[in-house]
Amino acid sequence: MSALTKVNRKKVKSVCQAKKRQKIKMFDNWAKWYADFYKGEQLEDIQRKEDRQSMHRFRMFLEAISNHRKYRIVDVGCGTGYLLVRLLQLGHDAYGFDYSDNMIRQAKDFLKKSDLNAERAVCADLSFLDRFRSNSLDFVTAAGLVRYLNREEERKFYRKVRRVLKPSGRFVVTFTNELFDVWSFNRYTVDFFKRNVLTFKPIEQYVDPEKAVSRFRQLITHPEEPVVRAHSLRDKNLVILHNPLTIEKHLLSYGFEVKDKRFSLWEPMPPLLKDGDEKSYDLAHAALEMYDDHDWRGNFMAYEIFTNCKPRRQ
Ligand SMILES: C[S@@+](CC[C@H](N)C(=O)[O-])C[C@H]1O[C@@H](n2cnc3c(N)ncnc32)[C@H](O)[C@@H]1O
């Protein structure tokens, strides 16, 4: 390896580590908010909450994990432990881990309050998966995690999951929907145009990108809304997106076959239209969430893609 490559590698590694620290700090700050959002100490309480918009996504996870048998499950990026608690309450042999200390502290609290073993929540990064034997897990779940990995971490994550899952096991995982950006009519729509249209081979050579972006921005009347938030990882380019139309191909390239694909976190209209019409927006929001999570409109109206995958036979 040349000396220059070595220096570059070192630089890339230290940038990655700095970004990782930045993300962990952010999650540490969010932990209290998450815990309050999910609050519920009794099974009945939590079940009621699953009818609430944005909690419906957990119902999808629980439906994917039938209760016919007791399974060995690991929830990756478990946050404050909502799914973990539910899985343990249902009698599964489950563990959850998360690299944010504060998230795990909240998760342990939640476990204790639910009369469950706090040791089931562990503060660790993705290398925690290396502790499990090959072909030993029935399910690996990851709700809202992959969006916070970088492409290299994502690749490593899939490799680890492939190793620990039994051939009959399932990988239940969500992604942030890239096509939602077309529906949001804001700066993310401009970015979508830059990323996916201006780099499209047949168009690229005929269009002046600077001029095209400037004119495209004029079509989007509120590109800066919602205002850039200091705590937003999205605005810091620390979030990765996935396309629901190609997600099967993407996962197949890592050895997973998608058996079910659904949508969650729907927005009935571009979110900026909510201003001034909150009530009907919220009602439509709740109705949508409970309607049909396979509906094709989810390809652009839902913020999250849910997939239930099985390892492909080698
Ligand atoms: C959006 S939160 C979701 C939490 C929980 N799964 C839920 O749906 O409520 C994402 C979580 O993933 C964790 N996370 C992100 N990258 C991680 C990594 N590389 N290793 C471990 N945890 C990670 C964060 O700390 C955060 O708590």
Ligand as a Chemical Component Dictionary entry (heavy atoms), coordinates in Angstrom:
data_LIG
# 
_chem_comp.id                   LIG 
_chem_comp.type                 NON-POLYMER 
_chem_comp.pdbx_formal_charge   0 
_chem_comp.three_letter_code    LIG 
# 
loop_
_chem_comp_atom.comp_id 
_chem_comp_atom.atom_id 
_chem_comp_atom.alt_atom_id 
_chem_comp_atom.type_symbol 
_chem_comp_atom.charge 
_chem_comp_atom.model_Cartn_x 
_chem_comp_atom.model_Cartn_y 
_chem_comp_atom.model_Cartn_z 
_chem_comp_atom.pdbx_ordinal 
LIG C1  C1  C 0  -34.608 6.067 15.060 1  
LIG S1  S1  S 1  -33.926 5.245 16.356 2  
LIG C2  C2  C 0  -35.036 3.877 16.389 3  
LIG C3  C3  C 0  -35.120 3.230 17.731 4  
LIG C4  C4  C 0  -36.108 2.056 17.804 5  
LIG N1  N1  N 0  -35.708 0.948 16.953 6  
LIG C5  C5  C 0  -37.485 2.550 17.429 7  
LIG O1  O1  O 0  -37.960 2.281 16.319 8  
LIG O2  O2  O -1 -38.076 3.199 18.281 9  
LIG C6  C6  C 0  -32.457 4.525 15.716 10 
LIG C7  C7  C 0  -31.615 3.917 16.805 11 
LIG O3  O3  O 0  -30.540 3.214 16.208 12 
LIG C8  C8  C 0  -29.377 3.407 16.998 13 
LIG N2  N2  N 0  -28.229 3.198 16.116 14 
LIG C9  C9  C 0  -27.926 3.872 14.980 15 
LIG N3  N3  N 0  -26.783 3.394 14.445 16 
LIG C10 C10 C 0  -26.365 2.377 15.257 17 
LIG C11 C11 C 0  -25.241 1.501 15.238 18 
LIG N4  N4  N 0  -24.327 1.559 14.280 19 
LIG N5  N5  N 0  -25.120 0.593 16.251 20 
LIG C12 C12 C 0  -26.049 0.541 17.237 21 
LIG N6  N6  N 0  -27.127 1.358 17.317 22 
LIG C13 C13 C 0  -27.287 2.263 16.333 23 
LIG C14 C14 C 0  -29.507 4.828 17.521 24 
LIG O4  O4  O 0  -28.762 5.030 18.675 25 
LIG C15 C15 C 0  -31.008 4.951 17.734 26 
LIG O5  O5  O 0  -31.378 4.676 19.059 27 
# 
loop_
_chem_comp_bond.comp_id 
_chem_comp_bond.atom_id_1 
_chem_comp_bond.atom_id_2 
_chem_comp_bond.value_order 
_chem_comp_bond.pdbx_ordinal 
LIG C1  S1  SING 1  
LIG S1  C2  SING 2  
LIG S1  C6  SING 3  
LIG C2  C3  SING 4  
LIG C3  C4  SING 5  
LIG C4  N1  SING 6  
LIG C4  C5  SING 7  
LIG C5  O1  DOUB 8  
LIG C5  O2  SING 9  
LIG C6  C7  SING 10 
LIG C7  O3  SING 11 
LIG C7  C15 SING 12 
LIG O3  C8  SING 13 
LIG C8  N2  SING 14 
LIG C8  C14 SING 15 
LIG N2  C9  SING 16 
LIG N2  C13 SING 17 
LIG C9  N3  DOUB 18 
LIG N3  C10 SING 19 
LIG C10 C11 SING 20 
LIG C10 C13 DOUB 21 
LIG C11 N4  SING 22 
LIG C11 N5  DOUB 23 
LIG N5  C12 SING 24 
LIG C12 N6  DOUB 25 
LIG N6  C13 SING 26 
LIG C14 O4  SING 27 
LIG C14 C15 SING 28 
LIG C15 O5  SING 29 
# 
